[in-house]
Amino acid sequence: MDFLTLSQLNNRLASEVKNAFSETCWVVAETSDVHMSNRHCYLEFIEKNPQTNVIIAKVRGHIWSNVFETLHLHFEQATGRQFSSNLTVLVKVSVDIHPIYGYGLTVYDIDPSYTLGDLQSGRQKILRRLEEEGVLTLNKELEIPPLPQRIAVISSATAAGYEDFLNHLTGNRFGYVFYTRLFPALMQGEQTETSIISALDKIAEYRELFDMVVIIRGGGATSDLVWFDSYLLAANCAQFPLPVITGIGHERDDTVLDFVASYRAKTPTAVADFLIARVEETAAKQIDCQSKITESAQALLKASAVNLRVLTSRIPLLTNAMIENKRSEIEIYRLQMKNLVRQILVAKHSQLKEKESFFRLSSPKYILDKGYSITLKNGKAVKSAKELREGDAIETVLADGRVAGTVKFAQPLPHPRH
């Protein structure tokens, strides 16, 4: 009986495959389990059933380091994404059968335009789905308040973009007061979607305290934008009960999140500019309204005076008593108009004073003036005794200055017993 050893069988298969696929060919597949080892890239290529999403084909692949060094740079520059798992790619490969490792593909080239088209297609699918569900423009239909001064911010607490936003907002040349509250979230990586949605859920619990939501991040790689092309994230923002403003740090590229937001700014500082300009516009309208009321009142008084002169000249037979009576009526009318104008101006002034008082009472300076202080460690506010250790250098901020010191002991208060 004739037989073959396993290695002989594999070698024969390898020879047959080499003869059948003597040249390279282009293959469309999805990347999976992409990882690096000794500068070589190893991965699996898979194909899924488009209806069931079940894998119907799989093969191992590899890209040797001399190819991968230039291939992945070219791919990232063209698509704005890192070469990673879950990408649909068009690759030029040779077919190999190794006696030990079996069937595999060696990658020699990649066509980034195919992946770019697939990414754009995926983005368009999300937008079409949102439109079919009737939620695509819901957030855009919300009115942005004329005085957007209570801002819920979603950002990384340590992001430079967040600091730029705060500095630009609070340092505005008009001295407008804004109240901001940070809801920290991850702004890149696989947890971006769930992290931002979690922050939105927290804001929704206190939505009556805020005028709008601002989602910001600074610069970063263009490839990071993929985390904002999320259906769940876009659907949450589109249906959020407060206007959502985005400023995720890219001037050229728009994400799905930008499409559904009430307003899209290019950068975090551009978001601050938008808010300042909105308040400035409202202030200008109030001043203009005040001027128009004054002008109308003055015009009405002048018209009344003219009418009085005309009546006086046309009715010379009226007695002095009748003329004085008419004058009295006009004077009363003038006083009434003057009082009305004064009441309107007082009401407008009172509204502005109430807002000024609200934001003044909310400012850290007011709290410091009340006799409280802020303890800083490494330039950041200490919120718990658990953050301090014996010997730590601290700085205490008072209303009229700062005091440096060293921690001799730090003892958290015991939790109350129920």
C-alpha positions in Angstrom: 0.0 0.0 0.0 1.4 3.4 -1.0 1.3 6.2 1.5 2.7 9.7 2.1 4.1 11.2 5.3 2.4 14.4 6.5 5.3 16.5 5.4 5.4 14.9 2.0 1.7 15.7 1.6 2.2 19.3 2.7 5.2 19.7 0.4 3.2 18.3 -2.5 0.3 20.6 -1.7 2.8 23.5 -1.5 4.2 22.6 -4.9 0.8 22.4 -6.5 -0.3 25.7 -5.0 2.9 27.4 -6.1 2.3 26.1 -9.7 -1.4 27.2 -9.6 -0.6 30.6 -8.1 2.8 31.4 -9.5 2.1 35.1 -9.5 0.7 37.5 -6.9 -3.0 38.5 -6.9 -5.2 41.2 -5.3 -7.6 40.0 -2.6 -10.3 41.8 -0.6 -10.7 40.8 3.0 -11.2 42.1 6.5 -8.2 42.3 8.9 -8.3 40.6 12.3 -5.9 39.9 15.2 -3.3 42.3 13.9 -0.1 42.3 16.0 3.6 42.9 15.7 6.6 40.6 16.5 10.2 41.4 15.7 9.0 44.3 13.5 7.0 41.9 11.3 3.2 42.2 11.2 1.1 39.1 11.7 -2.7 39.0 11.2 -5.6 37.0 10.0 -7.7 37.8 6.9 -11.4 37.0 7.2 -14.6 37.2 5.2 -18.0 37.5 6.8 -21.5 36.8 5.5 -22.9 40.3 4.9 -26.4 39.3 6.1 -25.4 37.2 9.2 -22.0 38.7 9.9 -20.7 35.1 10.4 -17.2 34.3 9.3 -17.2 32.2 6.1 -13.5 32.3 5.3 -10.2 32.7 7.3 -6.5 32.6 6.5 -3.4 33.6 8.3 -1.3 36.4 6.8 2.0 38.2 7.4 3.8 41.3 6.2 7.6 41.1 6.5 9.3 44.1 8.2 11.0 45.4 5.0 7.5 45.8 3.4 5.6 46.8 6.5 7.8 49.8 7.3 6.7 51.7 4.2 3.3 50.0 3.7 1.8 51.1 7.0 3.1 54.7 6.7 1.6 55.0 3.2 -1.7 53.5 4.4 -2.0 55.8 7.4 -1.1 59.0 5.4 -3.8 58.1 2.8 -6.6 56.9 5.1 -5.9 58.8 8.3 -6.1 55.4 10.2 -3.6 53.1 11.6 -3.2 49.7 10.0 -5.2 47.6 12.5 -7.9 45.0 12.9 -11.5 45.4 11.6 -10.5 47.2 8.4 -11.6 46.1 4.9 -8.5 46.1 2.7 -7.4 45.3 -0.8 -4.0 43.6 -0.6 -1.6 42.2 -3.1 -0.5 38.7 -1.9 1.2 35.5 -2.8 -0.2 32.2 -1.7 2.0 29.9 0.4 1.7 26.5 2.1 4.2 25.9 4.8 4.9 22.3 5.9 4.3 23.3 9.5 2.2 26.4 9.5 -0.1 25.5 6.6 -1.9 27.8 4.2 -1.1 31.5 4.4 -0.8 34.8 2.5 2.3 37.0 2.2 1.4 40.7 1.7 3.4 42.8 -0.8 1.2 45.9 -1.3 -2.1 47.5 -0.3 -4.5 49.9 -2.0 -5.5 52.6 0.6 -8.2 54.0 -1.7 -10.2 50.9 -1.3 -10.2 51.1 2.5 -10.8 54.9 2.4 -13.9 54.2 0.2 -15.1 51.5 2.7 -14.7 53.9 5.6 -16.6 56.6 3.8 -19.2 54.1 2.9 -19.6 53.1 6.5 -19.9 56.7 7.5 -22.6 57.3 4.9 -24.5 54.1 6.1 -24.6 55.5 9.6 -25.9 58.9 8.4 -28.6 57.1 6.2 -29.6 55.0 9.2 -30.0 58.0 11.4 -32.0 59.8 8.7 -34.2 56.7 8.2 -34.9 56.6 12.0 -35.8 60.3 11.9 -33.1 61.5 14.4 -30.4 62.9 12.1 -31.3 66.6 12.5 -33.0 66.5 15.9 -30.2 68.2 17.8 -29.8 70.8 15.1 -33.5 71.7 15.5 -32.9 72.7 19.2 -32.5 76.4 19.8 -29.1 77.5 21.1 -29.9 79.8 24.1 -29.1 83.5 23.6 -27.1 83.5 26.8 -25.2 80.1 26.8 -23.4 80.5 30.1 -24.0 77.2 31.9 -21.8 74.7 30.0 -21.5 71.0 30.5 -18.1 70.0 29.1 -17.2 66.5 27.9 -13.4 66.1 27.6 -10.3 64.5 29.0 -9.5 66.3 32.2 -5.8 66.5 31.3 -6.2 67.4 27.6 -4.5 70.6 26.5 -7.5 71.3 24.4 -9.7 71.5 27.5 -7.3 73.9 29.2 -7.2 76.1 26.1 -11.0 76.1 26.0 -11.2 77.2 29.7 -8.5 79.9 29.3 -10.0 81.3 26.2 -13.5 81.3 27.7 -12.8 82.8 31.1 -10.2 85.3 29.6 -12.7 86.9 27.2 -12.1 90.7 26.7 -15.7 91.5 27.6 -15.6 90.0 31.1 -18.6 87.7 30.5 -19.0 85.1 33.2 -19.4 81.4 32.2 -20.2 78.5 34.5 -18.5 75.2 33.3 -18.7 71.7 34.7 -16.4 69.0 33.4 -17.7 65.4 32.8 -14.5 63.5 32.2 -14.4 61.0 29.3 -11.9 59.1 27.2 -11.4 60.9 23.8 -9.6 58.3 21.9 -9.3 54.5 21.8 -11.9 51.7 21.8 -13.6 53.1 25.0 -14.4 56.5 23.5 -17.9 55.6 22.6 -19.0 54.1 25.9 -17.1 56.8 27.9 -18.8 59.7 26.1 -22.2 58.1 26.3 -21.8 57.6 30.0 -20.9 61.3 30.4 -24.0 62.2 28.4 -26.1 60.1 30.7 -24.8 61.9 33.8 -25.5 65.3 32.2 -29.0 64.2 31.3 -29.8 63.7 35.0 -29.1 67.4 35.7 -30.0 68.8 32.3 -32.1 71.6 33.8 -28.8 73.1 35.2 -27.1 73.5 31.8 -27.7 75.4 28.6 -25.8 73.1 26.4 -23.1 70.3 26.1 -19.7 70.9 24.6 -17.6 67.9 23.4 -14.0 68.9 22.9 -10.5 67.4 22.4 -7.3 68.9 21.2 -5.6 68.0 17.9 -4.1 64.5 17.9 -3.8 62.1 15.0 -6.3 62.1 12.2 -6.7 58.3 12.8 -8.3 59.1 16.2 -11.3 60.5 14.4 -12.6 57.0 13.7 -13.9 56.8 17.3 -16.3 59.6 16.6 -17.8 57.8 13.5 -20.0 55.7 15.9 -23.7 55.0 15.3 -24.5 54.7 19.1 -22.5 57.9 19.9 -24.2 59.8 17.1 -27.6 58.5 18.0 -27.2 59.6 21.6 -26.0 63.1 20.6 -28.7 63.5 18.0 -31.4 62.8 20.5 -29.9 64.6 23.4 -32.3 67.2 25.0 -29.7 69.9 25.1 -27.8 71.5 22.1 -24.5 69.7 21.5 -21.4 71.7 20.3 -18.4 69.8 19.0 -14.8 70.9 18.8 -12.6 67.9 18.3 -9.5 69.5 17.0 -9.6 68.9 13.2 -10.2 71.7 10.7 -10.4 69.5 7.5 -12.3 66.3 8.5 -15.9 66.0 9.7 -17.0 63.0 11.7 -20.5 61.5 12.0 -20.7 63.2 15.4 -20.0 66.6 13.8 -22.9 66.0 11.3 -25.5 65.4 14.1 -24.3 68.1 16.5 -26.2 71.4 16.8 -23.1 73.3 15.9 -19.6 72.2 14.8 -16.5 74.2 15.6 -13.0 73.4 14.3 -11.1 73.5 17.6 -11.8 73.9 21.4 -10.8 77.6 21.3 -13.2 78.0 18.3 -16.0 76.6 20.6 -15.1 79.2 23.2 -15.2 82.0 20.5 -18.7 80.8 19.5 -20.0 81.0 23.0 -18.5 84.4 23.6 -19.9 85.7 20.3 -23.3 84.4 21.2 -23.4 86.3 24.5 -22.0 89.4 22.8 -24.7 89.3 20.2 -27.4 89.1 22.8 -25.9 92.0 24.8 -25.8 94.1 21.6 -29.4 93.2 20.9 -30.4 94.4 24.4 -28.6 97.6 24.0 -30.2 98.2 20.6 -33.6 97.4 22.1 -33.0 100.0 24.8 -32.0 102.6 22.2 -35.0 101.9 20.1 -37.4 102.2 23.1 -35.8 105.6 24.0 -35.9 106.8 20.4 -39.6 105.8 20.0 -40.5 107.5 23.3 -38.7 110.7 22.2 -40.4 110.6 18.7 -43.8 110.1 20.3 -43.2 113.1 22.6 -42.1 115.2 19.7 -45.2 114.2 17.7 -47.4 115.0 20.6 -45.8 118.4 20.9 -46.4 119.1 17.1 -50.0 118.0 17.4 -50.4 120.3 20.3 -49.1 123.2 18.3 -51.3 122.4 15.3 -54.4 122.1 17.5 -53.5 125.4 19.2 -53.1 127.2 15.9 -56.3 125.7 14.3 -58.6 126.3 17.2 -58.0 129.9 18.4 -61.5 130.1 19.8 -60.8 127.5 22.5 -60.7 129.0 25.9 -57.5 128.9 28.0 -59.1 126.3 30.2 -59.7 123.9 27.3 -56.1 124.4 26.1 -54.7 123.8 29.5 -56.8 120.7 29.8 -55.3 119.3 26.5 -51.9 120.2 27.7 -52.5 118.3 30.9 -53.6 115.3 29.0 -50.5 115.4 26.9 -48.3 115.9 29.9 -49.9 112.9 31.6 -49.4 110.8 28.5 -45.8 111.9 28.3 -45.2 111.0 31.9 -46.9 107.6 31.4 -44.6 106.9 28.4 -41.6 108.0 30.5 -42.6 105.7 33.3 -43.2 102.9 30.9 -39.8 103.3 29.4 -38.3 103.5 32.9 -40.1 100.3 33.9 -38.9 98.4 30.9 -35.3 99.6 31.5 -35.5 98.7 35.2 -36.8 95.3 34.3 -34.0 94.7 31.8 -31.4 96.0 34.3 -32.8 93.7 37.0 -32.6 90.7 34.8 -29.0 91.4 34.0 -28.2 92.0 37.7 -29.8 88.7 38.6 -27.6 86.9 36.1 -24.5 88.8 37.3 -25.3 87.9 40.9 -25.8 84.2 40.1 -22.4 83.9 38.4 -20.7 86.1 41.0 -21.9 83.8 43.8 -20.7 80.8 41.7 -17.2 82.2 41.2 -14.2 80.8 43.2 -13.2 84.4 44.2 -16.5 84.9 46.0 -16.0 81.7 47.9 -12.5 82.7 48.9 -13.7 86.1 50.0 -16.1 84.3 52.4 -13.2 83.0 54.3 -12.7 79.7 52.6 -9.4 78.5 51.1 -8.2 76.1 48.4 -5.3 73.7 49.0 -3.1 72.9 46.0 -0.7 70.0 45.4 1.4 70.2 42.3 -0.8 73.0 41.1 -4.0 71.0 41.4 -6.8 71.4 43.9 -6.8 68.8 46.7 -10.3 67.3 47.1 -9.6 64.6 49.7 -7.2 64.0 52.5 -6.4 60.7 50.9 -4.5 62.6 48.2 -1.9 63.9 50.7 1.0 62.2 52.4 3.3 63.3 55.2 6.0 65.6 53.7 4.0 66.7 50.7 4.5 70.3 49.6 1.2 72.1 49.5 0.1 75.6 48.7 -3.0 77.3 50.3 -4.8 79.9 48.2 -6.6 82.6 50.2 -8.6 85.6 49.1 -5.6 87.9 49.5 -2.7 85.7 48.8 -1.0 82.3 48.8 0.8 80.3 51.6 3.2 77.5 51.1 3.5 74.6 53.6 4.4 71.0 54.2 2.0 68.3 55.3 2.8 67.0 58.8 0.0 64.5 58.9 -3.0 63.7 56.7 -5.9 61.8 58.3 -9.2 61.3 56.4 -12.4 61.6 58.5 -14.0 58.3 59.3 -17.1 57.4 57.5 -20.2 58.0 59.6 -21.9 54.9 61.0 -25.5 54.3 60.1 
